[in-house]
Amino acid sequence: MKSRQPAVSPSRLHPALRAGSGLLLSALMLSACSSAPVRFYTLGAPAIATGALSPTTTSQPITGATPVIEVERARLPDYLDSQDIMVRDGHEIVRSGLGRWASRLSVGATDLITARLAQKWPDMFVTDQPQPDRPTWRLQLNISRLDVSRDGKSALNADWAIIPEDSRANILRNRTVIVTDGNTNGNANIAGVTENLLNELSNRIEASWPTGEVSTPAGHQHGRH
């Protein structure tokens, strides 16, 4: 005959459960307190208003004769186009555990380049929003490489097309390679190096624009309704 095991008294069981639960709760609270918060980063600090004007100018009228540049959303490699902050370590792409972009990288890059071009050409309407009518020019941008490396050697490869309103006119195509050295230790430095690469890209896009065409062609009225 099997001997019966003595029953555990509820009065003995409940204190043990309470003690175990208390220890587990304390461990969870300590873990939550010790974990660092996720930080979010933007491109362009301090913030840049798209189409920002000079300090002495409070408004800039947009008329039917104002040339319009529509900047389409930049294309990036799939592994980069997210909110994850990435750094290259040789063949390995390392994702930051506590750093995120405030928006997808393609959106942030497009916003920054649009703002920089708008600063360079205050007499034009530079926008990254789709327009109800055909713009004077469209800018299509493809960033095929944007590597911020742990060893401080960072690079950007890009090509772009400047598409005029007149479908009979030539589409102007350009490409560039940008290489830079900079401190990439930490998310703030990675954001700074990324911003510098994109700022230089906006400079090269500006330099490639058709000479004398950053204005409305003679006799042309860009209709806006």
Secondary structure, DSSP 8 states (H G I E B T S, - for coil): ---------HHHHHHHHHHHHHHHHHHHHHHHHHS---EEE-SSSS---TT---TT-------TTS-EEEE---B--TTTSSSEEEEEETTEEEEEEEEEESS-HHHHHHHHHHHHHHHH-TTSEEESS--SS--SEEEEEEEEEEE-BTTSEEEEEEEEEEEESSTTS--EEEEEEEEEE---SSHHHHHHHHHHHHHHHHHHHHHHS-TT-SS--TT------
